[in-house]
Amino acid sequence: MRVTWTGADLTFRLDPEDEITGRASDEHPVKLAINSCSIGGVPDDAHPDLFAVAAWTIVAPWTRRRITFDRAVSAEVAQALHAGWGVEAGPVGAEPRRPGDRLAISYSGGADSVAAATIYPEAPFVHFRRTAHPRVPNRWPHYRSDVLAKLAARTGRELSTVTSDLEFTLAEPRPGYPEHHAVAVGALLLADRLDLGGLGFGYELGSRWLGGGRYLWRYTPDNPMWSPHGRWGRLFAAAGVHIVLPVGGVSEAVTMRLALGSDLKEQVRWCLRGTDGPCRTCGKCLYKELIQAAVERRPLDTPITADRPVARKWLRKPPYGGQEMIQYGLARVPGIENTLFGPVLDHFDVTEESTGWLERCYPPALEEIPGRWRAEAAAFIEANVGLMTPDEVRRVETWGA
Ligand SMILES: [Zn+2]
């Protein structure tokens, strides 16, 4: 793979051994659509390691053996690429980037990132806004990135909105981040200007520790995407931008409660389709409604009926994505047996007691927050959430066993 930046426009050329259909770190097959993308709202004079890591979040799935950058990178970044992916990276020759002093939040506006933002009230936001690609038709026009960007602008926080069409480099399954980390390209390229040493993401307990997605039903301390000791964590650290997961130890029930109780509650939006409010008819709205109803201890309120396509997955057997939250909702939503989730009750024997661990924080998640940002998160979590008991910790660590 050869990558070239022209300003903040990226083009890349595959080497003979590279693949059109590659695999992302979550093992999803991803098919390449086009070898160019652009990033707006960022400077063109960032440290070469920041350009290198930003490029890698886009081209990693299609790269097999080597990557050639258009400017020399540090030995640290080249080493992290070799250790993590087995690729030869070069040319090497830059001084490593010294980490900055500040933490920014990669802010989507969903409940998880709002909860992360609430823990660090001084942290600036970097918001990724999808734009159209000049040469790739948009096959998923429902995504209202304009609405989400407007909501982010109303938070009152220091905000950098980064625009990009990089999701259109990916042809299948549909436009999206080639690697999940591509959401951070803007924050990476802004890291010098914003003096960043850390970047906070809203990945919660399910994504970080319970194998949400790839490792359904399995405890994953070694999660290669979000563990600070994993290959992505080491790569970001090599570029002086540590991955920070402020809500990595709490479930989506807790992030929902924190987000809806925060001073950002008017701007929370997990639905990608709605305009004046959540659409209430997409799969994500249904899933989040189950969690919200459980948190608020009220009946499910949804126009979706069991015959709708988005309800169909609940007629299948588990495992489900976000299964711990399904169990949490089944145990807590009054009258759930009379809703489209009724048949799912047959698969689980859950109670409020058996799902109580999902209301507290898994302590190792705080321990892996880099030292300079740990105390603030720990104090917030102890004051607003509480820590799991040893028995509850065991629930996490035997998940899927
Ligand atoms: Zn929706």
Boltz pocket constraint, residues with backbone or C-beta under 6 A from the ligand:
constraints:
  - pocket:
      binder: B
      contacts: [[A, 271], [A, 272], [A, 273], [A, 274], [A, 278], [A, 279], [A, 280], [A, 281], [A, 282], [A, 283], [A, 284], [A, 285]]
      max_distance: 6.0
